[in-house]
Amino acid sequence: MVTPLKLRRLHGLFCVYKPLGVHWKLVRDTIETNLLKGNVAPPPALPHKVRFLAEPTGEAGAAASLSAAPVPVLSHHPLVTGPEFQHIRVGVGHRLDAASSGVLGMTSHLILR
């Protein structure tokens, strides 16, 4: 699984083996797609706020008592914020044609949300 920390380390230059008969654009697009598919990490623990909730006493006209309860802050939830990386731009240093195989130098640039 590719975590956001691993994706940050990938920022820069890396090498990939391009097999014979595969176009360099397909290699680049496959790497971009697979890295974005792996853009899922276990969600961090949500921060909590203390909220005071009124508890009714049951008697008419009596004052309600307050109790403190920890409530998660949903603005930090992954379903609200979305994935950390929206797009990964992968560039190719040199282009090998489909009839050749070898090491393909690539660069990556992460675009944060």
C-alpha positions in Angstrom: 0.0 0.0 0.0 1.3 3.4 -0.9 0.9 5.9 2.0 1.1 9.7 1.6 4.4 9.6 3.4 5.8 7.2 0.8 4.4 9.4 -2.0 6.2 12.4 -0.5 9.5 10.5 -0.7 8.8 9.7 -4.3 8.9 13.4 -5.2 11.8 13.8 -7.5 13.7 11.4 -9.9 13.3 7.7 -10.1 13.9 4.9 -12.7 11.5 2.4 -14.2 12.2 -0.6 -16.5 10.3 -0.3 -19.8 9.7 -3.7 -21.4 9.9 -4.4 -25.1 6.7 -3.6 -27.1 5.2 -1.2 -24.6 5.0 2.5 -25.4 6.5 5.0 -23.0 3.2 6.9 -22.5 1.5 3.7 -21.4 4.3 3.2 -18.8 3.9 6.8 -17.5 0.1 6.6 -17.4 0.2 3.2 -15.6 2.5 4.6 -12.9 0.3 7.7 -12.4 -2.8 5.6 -12.1 -1.4 3.0 -9.7 0.1 5.7 -7.5 -3.2 7.5 -7.2 -5.0 4.2 -6.5 -2.7 3.7 -3.6 -3.5 7.2 -2.2 -5.3 5.6 0.7 -3.8 5.5 4.2 -5.4 4.4 7.4 -7.3 7.4 8.7 -5.7 9.1 11.6 -7.5 9.4 14.8 -10.0 12.3 14.7 -9.4 15.1 17.2 -12.1 15.5 19.8 -13.8 18.6 21.3 -15.5 18.8 24.6 -19.2 19.6 24.2 -21.5 20.3 27.0 -24.8 18.5 26.5 -28.0 19.3 28.3 -29.6 16.4 30.1 -33.3 16.8 31.0 -34.1 16.1 34.6 -37.6 14.8 34.0 -39.3 17.4 36.2 -41.2 20.2 34.5 -39.7 23.6 35.2 -36.5 22.1 36.7 -33.1 23.3 35.3 -31.4 20.9 33.0 -28.0 19.5 34.1 -25.0 19.8 31.9 -22.6 16.9 31.2 -19.3 17.1 29.3 -18.8 14.7 26.4 -16.0 14.3 23.9 -17.3 14.7 20.4 -15.2 14.0 17.3 -14.4 17.0 15.0 -15.9 15.9 11.7 -14.2 18.6 9.6 -11.0 16.5 9.7 -12.7 13.3 8.6 -11.3 11.7 5.4 -14.7 11.6 3.8 -14.9 15.4 4.2 -11.3 16.4 3.3 -10.9 13.8 0.5 -7.6 12.2 -0.6 -4.4 14.0 0.2 -3.1 14.0 -3.3 -5.4 14.9 -6.2 -2.9 14.5 -9.0 0.6 13.2 -9.5 2.4 14.6 -12.5 4.9 12.1 -13.8 7.4 13.3 -16.5 9.7 11.2 -18.7 13.4 12.2 -19.0 13.9 10.4 -22.3 11.6 8.5 -24.6 12.3 5.0 -25.6 10.2 3.8 -28.6 8.0 0.8 -28.4 10.6 -1.4 -30.1 13.2 -0.9 -27.4 13.5 -1.8 -23.7 15.5 -0.4 -20.9 15.6 1.9 -18.0 13.3 4.9 -18.3 14.2 8.0 -16.2 11.1 9.6 -14.7 10.3 12.5 -12.4 7.3 13.1 -10.2 5.6 16.1 -8.9 2.9 15.9 -6.3 -0.1 18.2 -6.3 -1.6 18.5 -2.9 -5.2 19.2 -2.2 
